[in-house]
């Protein structure tokens, strides 16, 4: 018996096949997620290109699968916020505006001026931000009225793939949350926020818990993808959250660090917690991919992406493994503290827990005596300091008083030096499950829950056999980084952010 999982990410689209009896991922397909740039600053995804990446990834994976006819369920993980407008006949009207595209800033300002952050946060668990899906719709109304007048449906990326597979329009609670108009208490669309925005509620698909069957693979989708016809199609979830499930994050107080292009750090809770403290930090509280469970989440928009950017800048060979290997070797040769070089990693704003959306990164303490190794190490350390900054908020919502353990997933976990640095800066043991494509695997597990193969989330997460690597912080390293964090990083952070307006959450 097999399960399929699809992950549509910002950089890559992947498909995996899980052999349930063997408890392992037995096939992987991957394609680049093509991004279009209508202007220097704008970024979009074309529907046909996105769907073709899904098709190609599935076909790659299915070629490696010995008995593809035994696939019985499929689900989808995806990036959040982006989505496609459709007309009444199912025609795509506009490309999906990328989650990080800055063009919707004025729409976010409109929400601030007319309702304010607290009113939005108390309903949605999200502070106002330009990236959320509702602002893409409002931008289309203002700038493309010729398109807006024909809209009948809005599908986030996961919803779009589910629709292409099954012909059914549906979403899950976690992806619905990324529109900024989903009520976390009622777990349904917010009629008050949609009325305020003058957006019809019937434009949005029915929202279900993650792991809910919504239909089966259609004849046309089967012909395109190779998936068996009548394979059960199941709601999935937000990519970081699907990855968390695959990593075994199923209980309150568990902490996950998920770092790819962007970074998310999260802790689970049994309750929706729209506190003033979380709101002011920019952290989010919204539905997880398991029933009666919420995630409290902080994020940095450019984390692994910053590492890749600096490697490309200093070493060339964009994307080549040799460049990354050399960069990490050079960073390992530099001492802790990078000989006084400090980076504040705010390349696309600060993220949490200090929301200054217009802030930019800074490099401090650089002299002609420093080399590539110090710069690379300073960047890796900056990601560790950012993580520690967020933990000070998130840990206050944990009921356990014991020293926390951090579970880490994402592409940057392949960099052992970064994992060790994060352990030493946070003072926490970091455990890295060796799971192939965690987000897609989490989607496959949700398909298994929807099919009834697994009877609990714990059983689903435990079904994937994997090894683990752990990183333990030494007391000497903890002390060194504690001093740097308190004496250098925090004062530098505060001095830099004083130059930028706070987002007034």
N, C-alpha and C positions, 0 to 999 in steps of 0.2 A: 504494500500500500504506500502511495506517495502523496505528498502535498506540495503545491507550488506557491512560492512567494515572490512578489514583484516589489521592487523599491525604485521609485522615480525620484532621484536625487538632483540636486542643483548641478552637479558636475557629471555624474554617471547614472545610467539606468541599468538595473541589474535584475536578473531572474534566477532563482535557485529552486532546486528540487530536493525535498527532504524524503529520505527513505525511512519511514516510520519504524519498521521492524529493526533496522540497523541502528537507528538513532543518530543519523548523521546526514549532512548535506552531501548529496551524491553528484550534483551537477550544478554548474554556475555559468551563466551567460552575462555578458556586459557590453554596453554600448555607451558612447559619449552622449550626454544630454546636450543637444545643440541649442545654443543661445543666440538669438538675433539681437542686433544693436541698431535700432532705427536712428538713434543719435549717439553721440559719444557717451552720454550718461544713462540712456535708457536701455533696458534689457527685457527681452520677451522670449516666450517659448511658443512656437507654432504647433498647433494641434496635430497636424499630420506628421510632423517630424517627431513629436513626442510619442505618438502612438507607434510610429515605425521603430523607434528605439525599444519600446516594449516588445513589439513583434520580433525584432531581431534578437533581443536578449533571450526571449522565450525559445526561439528556434535553436539558438546556440545551446541552451541548457537541455532541450529535449533531445538533441542529437547525441548527448552524452548519457542519456537515460535509457537503460536496457529495456524497460517495459513502460513506456509512457502511457499506455492505455490504462495503467493502474493508478494514474493520478485521479484523486477523488475530490479535491478541494483546492481552491486558489483564493488568495487575498492580496491586498495591496497596501504598501507603505508609501508615503510620499512626503515631499516638502510641503510646508504649510503656506497659507496666505494667497498664493497664486491661484487663478481660476479662469475658466472660459465662459463667456456669455454665449448663449444659444438662442436661436429664434424658435418659434412654435413648431417648426418642422425638423428641428434638430441640427440645423446648420450652424457651424461655428462662425460667430460674427467678428471676433477680434482675437488676436494672439493673447496668451496669458501673460499679464504683466508680472515680471519676476518679483519675488517677495522683497528683494533689496532695492528695487528700482525707486529712485527718489522723487519721481514726478508727482506723487500723491501727498506731498507735504501740506499743501493748502487745504486738502480735505481733512487731514488730521487737525489742523488749526481750527477748522469750522466746528468740529466736535468739541474742542477745548472751549471755544467761545460760546457755544450754545448749550452745552450740557456740563462739561468739566470732567476731570479725571475720576473723581470719586463716584459720580453717578454711573459712569461706564463700568468702573472696576467692581462696584458692589453687585452688578448684574453679571458681568462677563468674566471677572477674574483677570482682566487684562487692562493695563493702563493704555490710554490712547497712543497709537503709533501709526505712522503713515503706511506701514507695511501690510496691515490687515486687509482681508478681502473686501470688506464693505467699501473701503476707500478706493479700490480699483473701479467698483461700480459707479461711485460718485464722480470719479474722474471722467469716466466715459460719458456720464450725463452732461458734464460741463463742457468737455472738449470734443466729444464725438456724438452729438445729438442725433446725427443721421444713423448711427448704429444703435444708440440707446433706445430709440423709439421702437426697435424691432425685438428687444430682449424679452424672452419668456422664461429663461432658465439661467441659473448660475451654478456651475459645477467646479468645485475645487479639483486639484490634480488627481487625487485618489478617486473622487467621484467620477471624473471623466473616464478613467481607466475601467472602473467598475461598469460604467454605462457601455463602453465599447465592448466589454467582454460579454455582458448579459442583456443589454438593452434596457436595463432598469436604472432609474435615477435614484440614488441613495447616498447618504454620507454617514460617517460615524461621529460620535460625540467629540472626539479629540480634534478631528479636522474641522468640524463645524465651529469649534471654539476659536479657530484661527481666523474667523471672519470678523470678530469683535461685535457680533450681534447674536450670540448664543447665550441663553440664560442657564447659568450653572446650577442654580437651585432647582429649577423645573426640568432641566435637561431637554429643552426645546428652544425653538427660535424665539427671541425676545420681540414680542409684538410692540412694546413701547419704543424700543430703539429703531425697529424697522419703520414704524409710523413716523418717528421723528425724522428719519432719513427719506421718507416717502418712497420706500422700496416695497413692492408687494411681497407678502410672505410666500405666495405660491410660486415665486421665482426660485425659491430655495428647496432643495430636495428633502425628503423625509429623513430625519436623523435617527440612527439606531445605535445601540451599544456596539462596540467593536466585537467581532466574532459572530455577527448575526447573518444568517443566510438571506440573500435577497433575490436569488435566481440561479440560473445555470448558464454555462457557456453556450452562446448561440451558435447556430449553424455557420454564419458568416465569420464569427470570431474564431471558431474552431478551424475553419479553412485557412484563415490568415496566420494564426499563431501555432497551430499544431496541437493545441490542448484538446483533449477528448471532448466531444460534444456532451452536454449535460453534466460536465464537471460543476460541482457546487461553487458558486461565487459568493464570497463572504466579505462583510465589511472589515476593513483593516484599521489603519490609524496613522497618526503623525509619526514621521520617521524616527525621531529620537525616542519616542515612547515605544514603538515596536521593537527597536533595538534593546531598550531596557527590559522588555519582557523576555527576549531571547537570552539576555544576560542573567536572568533569574530574579529580576526586581519585581517582586510580587507582594511584599509586605511593607507596612508603615515603617518609617525611619531608615529604610535602605536608601543609600546615596549612590547616584550614578553620575559619572562624568562622560559625556558623549561628545567627542571632538572629531569633526571632519573639517570641511571648509569653515563652518561655524562651530561654536561650542555651546553645549547646554549642560548645566549642572542641575540635578533635581533630587528631590526627596519625596517619598510617597506619604500620603495622609488619608485617613478615612473621612476627612471632612473638607468641604469647601471653605477656604479661609481668606475672605476678602478684607484683610486687615490693613489699617493705615500704614503700618510699618512695611508690609510687602509692597503696597502700592507705591510708596515713596521711593522704594528701592528699584522699582521697575520690574520686580519679579512677578511671575504669573501663577495663578492658581486655577487649574481647570481639569476637566475629566480625563482620567487615565484610560488605558485600553482594557482595563478590568472593571467589573461591576463594583459600584459603591466605593470607588477609589479615585482620589484626586492626586494630581502632581503639583508640587510647588517648584517652579522652574526659573532659573536665571540663565542669561545667555550673552554671548559675545558674537557679533556678526562675522568677524574675520579672525579666526584663530589658526586652525590648520592652514587656512588660506594665506595667512601672514607668513607662516613658516615656508610654504611653497614659494611665495613671492620673493622672500629674502634669499632663498636658495637660488632661484632663477637669476636674481639681481647680482649676487656675488659669485656664482659658480657657472652661470650659463646652462646650456644643455637642458632646456626647459623640460621638466618631467622625467629626466633620465635618472635611473636608480643610482648610477655612479655619483651623480652630483649630490644626492641626498646622503649617500654613505659618507662621502668626503666631508660634507657639512657637519654631520654628526660626529665624525672623528675629530674634526677641528674643535668643535664645541666641547667635547670631552676632555681635550687637552687644556682648555682654559679653566682657571680655578673657579670655585664658587664665588659668586659676586662679579664674575667677568672682569676682574681688575677695575672695578669702579664704574663699569658701564651699565646703565639701567635703561630699559625700554618701557614706556607706557603704551600698551598695545591697543590704542584706540583708533585703529585705522579707518573704521566705519562707525565712529561713535563709541561711547564707553560701554554700551550694554548695561547690565546690572553690576553692582547695586548702586551705581551713581549715574542716573540717567542724564547725560549731556549728549544729546543726539548729534550736535554739530562739532563735538570735540574731535581733535585729530591726534595722531600718535606723536610721541616725542622720544628722542634718543638723548640721554644725558651722560656726561662723563667721558665723552669720546675724544681721543687725542691721536696724533700721528703714530703713537707707539702701539695702538690697538690694531688688531688684525681681524680677519674674517671669523676666527674662532671665538673671539670675545663677543662680536656682534651676534653670532648664532646662539651662543650660550645666553646672552642677555635676552634674546627673544624667547628662548625656551623658558627662562626664569620668569619672564613677564607673564607667561601663561599660567605658571604656578602661582605667582602673586595674585593674579586676577582670580584664580580659583579660591585661594585662601580668603580673599576679600568677600566673596560670595558665601563661603561656608559660614562666616560669622553671622550672616542673616539666616541661612537655612537651618543651621543647627539649633537655633532658638525655637524651631517648630518640631524638633524631635523630642519624643517622650523619654528616650533612653539617655542616661547620663554617662554611659560608657564611651570610651574612645571610639569614634566611628571608623568604619572601613569604607573605602571608596571603591566601587566597581567601575572600571573604565572600559569603554568600547570606542570604536571608530578608527579611522585610518591612522591616526597619530599614535595609536598604541603600539604600532610596529617600531616606534622610536623608543628603545629601552631607556635611553638617557633622559628623555622627556618624562617618562613615567617615574624614574627615580627622583628627578628634580621635583616633580609634583608631590611625591611622598615626603621628601625632606622639607619642603616649604610648608605643607599643610600639617606635618606631623602625623599623618594617617597612613596606615597600610593601604596600598593600592593593589587590587586584585584584577587581573586582566584575563577574562575567559577567552580562550582561543576559539572563537566562533567565526566561521566564514560568513561574511555579509550579515551582520546582526540584524539590521532593519528588515531585510528581506526574509530572514529566518523567522523573526518575530511575526511577520505577516503570515508565513506558512503555518506557524503555531496557532494563530487566530483562525485560519482555515480549518485546522484540526479541531479546535474547540467548537466551531460552528457545525462541523460534520458530526460531532459527538464522539470523535476518536479519543479525545482527552476529557476527563471528567472534572478537572480543576486546572487553574492556572499553574499551580505548583507542579502538577503532573506534566503539563505541557512543557514548561521550562526545563524540567528534569529529564525530558525525553531525549534531548540532544546531548550526545556524549561529546565531551571535550576536555582538553587539558587546560590548566591555568598556570599563569605566571604571576608571582607576587613580588612586590617591591616594598621593602621595609626601610623606614628611615632610621638612621643612627642618631644618637643623642648629640654628638658633636655637630653634625650637619644641621640638625634642627636648631641648635643654638645659633649657628652662623646665620642661617636664613631668618631666624626670628629677629635678630639685630638689624639685618638689611631691610627687612619688611617694615620694622617700626621706625628705624632711623633714616632710611633713604626712600623706600618706595612710597610710604604713606605721605610724608612731607612733599615729595615730588608730585605725587598724584594730586594732592590738594592745591598745590601752587599752580599746576597746569589747569585744573578744572575751574579755578577762580577766573581764568581768562575767557571762559565760555559760559553762556547762559544755561542755567539748570532748566530741565524740562518741566519743572513745577508740577510734580505729580501729587 
